[in-house]
Amino acid sequence: MNWTKIKMEAKSIIRGNLWNILLPYIITVIISLGVSLVMTYIIGTGTSEEVGGVISLIASLALYPMELGALNYVMNFVRKESYDLNILFN
């Protein structure tokens, strides 16, 4: 398959489905932003930096499965397999 065919196929997949592609990433960003705001509040209230760092690490580790779920969602969409937003939280 040459580059022009790949480009045309990608355009046909994206056309009309941009919202389906971006939605899981928007949800992930909103949740990450909420966690960041809470972390900023916790660190700003006078807890030590070590405690804030540990909490930040735990929050980051907790968000990794959601980021992988978003990637899986988009891969299923591109492969024309079944995709659902519940995959973000599984």
BAGU-500382 format. One record per residue (C-alpha): residue number from 1; chain; x, y, z. Coordinates in pm, whole numbers, always signed. Example, Ala and Ser with C-alpha at 12.3 -4.5 7.8 and 13.67 -1.06 7.14 Angstrom:
2
+-----+--------+--------+--------+--------+
: num : chaine :   east :  north :     up :
+-----+--------+--------+--------+--------+
:   1 :      A :  +1230 :   -450 :   +780 :
:   2 :      A :  +1367 :   -106 :   +714 :
+-----+--------+--------+--------+--------+
***
This chain:
90
+-----+--------+--------+--------+--------+
: num : chaine :   east :  north :     up :
+-----+--------+--------+--------+--------+
:   1 :      A :     +0 :     +0 :     +0 :
:   2 :      A :   +149 :   +336 :    -94 :
:   3 :      A :   +136 :   +661 :   +103 :
:   4 :      A :   -150 :   +816 :    -91 :
:   5 :      A :   -376 :   +516 :    -27 :
:   6 :      A :   -286 :   +516 :   +341 :
:   7 :      A :   -355 :   +890 :   +361 :
:   8 :      A :   -690 :   +857 :   +185 :
:   9 :      A :   -794 :   +568 :   +411 :
:  10 :      A :   -696 :   +768 :   +722 :
:  11 :      A :   -900 :  +1065 :   +601 :
:  12 :      A :  -1202 :   +844 :   +541 :
:  13 :      A :  -1173 :   +698 :   +892 :
:  14 :      A :  -1142 :  +1041 :  +1056 :
:  15 :      A :  -1412 :  +1214 :   +850 :
:  16 :      A :  -1724 :  +1236 :  +1064 :
:  17 :      A :  -1567 :  +1045 :  +1353 :
:  18 :      A :  -1330 :  +1299 :  +1503 :
:  19 :      A :  -1541 :  +1322 :  +1817 :
:  20 :      A :  -1521 :   +944 :  +1866 :
:  21 :      A :  -1144 :   +961 :  +1844 :
:  22 :      A :  -1095 :  +1261 :  +2074 :
:  23 :      A :  -1354 :  +1181 :  +2344 :
:  24 :      A :  -1147 :   +930 :  +2547 :
:  25 :      A :   -851 :  +1167 :  +2550 :
:  26 :      A :  -1070 :  +1459 :  +2658 :
:  27 :      A :  -1207 :  +1250 :  +2947 :
:  28 :      A :   -855 :  +1147 :  +3047 :
:  29 :      A :   -731 :  +1507 :  +3038 :
:  30 :      A :  -1024 :  +1630 :  +3248 :
:  31 :      A :   -963 :  +1364 :  +3514 :
:  32 :      A :   -588 :  +1435 :  +3511 :
:  33 :      A :   -656 :  +1806 :  +3548 :
:  34 :      A :   -884 :  +1739 :  +3844 :
:  35 :      A :   -618 :  +1523 :  +4009 :
:  36 :      A :   -357 :  +1794 :  +3945 :
:  37 :      A :   -577 :  +2059 :  +4103 :
:  38 :      A :   -632 :  +1844 :  +4410 :
:  39 :      A :   -258 :  +1776 :  +4431 :
:  40 :      A :   -182 :  +2148 :  +4408 :
:  41 :      A :   -429 :  +2214 :  +4689 :
:  42 :      A :   -285 :  +1937 :  +4908 :
:  43 :      A :    +73 :  +2053 :  +4855 :
:  44 :      A :    -29 :  +2417 :  +4904 :
:  45 :      A :   -192 :  +2350 :  +5241 :
:  46 :      A :   +141 :  +2296 :  +5410 :
:  47 :      A :   +210 :  +1925 :  +5373 :
:  48 :      A :   +570 :  +1838 :  +5312 :
:  49 :      A :   +701 :  +1803 :  +4958 :
:  50 :      A :   +776 :  +1436 :  +5014 :
:  51 :      A :   +414 :  +1362 :  +5097 :
:  52 :      A :   +301 :  +1559 :  +4793 :
:  53 :      A :   +548 :  +1370 :  +4574 :
:  54 :      A :   +428 :  +1034 :  +4697 :
:  55 :      A :    +64 :  +1128 :  +4646 :
:  56 :      A :   +148 :  +1256 :  +4297 :
:  57 :      A :   +323 :   +929 :  +4215 :
:  58 :      A :    +23 :   +728 :  +4333 :
:  59 :      A :   -213 :   +945 :  +4129 :
:  60 :      A :     +3 :   +904 :  +3819 :
:  61 :      A :    +12 :   +527 :  +3861 :
:  62 :      A :   -364 :   +524 :  +3907 :
:  63 :      A :   -415 :   +713 :  +3578 :
:  64 :      A :   -196 :   +485 :  +3364 :
:  65 :      A :   -466 :   +219 :  +3313 :
:  66 :      A :   -705 :   +489 :  +3195 :
:  67 :      A :   -450 :   +618 :  +2944 :
:  68 :      A :   -396 :   +264 :  +2816 :
:  69 :      A :   -774 :   +224 :  +2792 :
:  70 :      A :   -792 :   +538 :  +2577 :
:  71 :      A :   -524 :   +397 :  +2349 :
:  72 :      A :   -710 :    +65 :  +2329 :
:  73 :      A :  -1034 :   +251 :  +2248 :
:  74 :      A :   -875 :   +433 :  +1954 :
:  75 :      A :   -702 :   +118 :  +1828 :
:  76 :      A :  -1034 :    -70 :  +1832 :
:  77 :      A :  -1195 :   +221 :  +1649 :
:  78 :      A :   -929 :   +225 :  +1378 :
:  79 :      A :   -941 :   -153 :  +1340 :
:  80 :      A :  -1321 :   -129 :  +1308 :
:  81 :      A :  -1371 :   -356 :  +1608 :
:  82 :      A :  -1626 :   -286 :  +1879 :
:  83 :      A :  -1535 :    +14 :  +2093 :
:  84 :      A :  -1703 :   +161 :  +2398 :
:  85 :      A :  -1608 :   +423 :  +2656 :
:  86 :      A :  -1634 :   +160 :  +2930 :
:  87 :      A :  -1297 :    +33 :  +2807 :
:  88 :      A :  -1139 :   +339 :  +2972 :
:  89 :      A :  -1231 :   +213 :  +3315 :
:  90 :      A :  -1170 :   -161 :  +3270 :
+-----+--------+--------+--------+--------+
***
